[in-house]
Amino acid sequence: SFALFMSTSVQDRLSTAANSDAISNLSPEFIAARDAFAAWYDAKSEDMQALIDEISDRTHFIIDEDEYDEFIDELGADGITDASTFEDAFYGEFEGCGEGVLTEFTEQFCDDLGLVSNIPEDFRACIDYNQYWYYSLQHDFVEIEFKGNTYFFNRNY
């Protein structure tokens, strides 16, 4: 149901799913996994639930309890321990890891800020975005590689 994805928190999504007519079409395994996730979520503090909700709203590849717990541990190592900090620092999620992702991130960052919008396309094709990452942006962003994907957080939130 589309309404399932319109809710703002993980708990709201779980409640909506539990009360939907579509529940009869779900497999017993799915229902058991959903119930386990709900129990895991309910056992968390309100602050931790808020962080989980923020991660859920902003990412696409973190999907189960273990992944949330591991990702939250990774975030904590970089000083991101609550929903407000996550919201302020989070810049983006990219599929994959490595140099190609750094280049993709840097190119998107430059486009988002309009840094290259006035440069003719022929010259833009000559920009070494990977080099710009290492020269400048690596000092401003935390890069977290997690489960085959890369997450960027601004250090200056």
Protein Blocks (a to p, Z undefined) as FASTA:
>chain_A
ZZlmmpmbfklmmmmmmmpmklmmpcfklmmmmmmmmmmmmmpcfklmmmmmmmmmmpmk
bmbfklmmmmmmmmmmnopabfklmmmmpnbdcededjklmmmmmmmmmmmnopmmmpcf
klmmmpcfklmmmmmmmmmpccddeehiacdddfkZZ
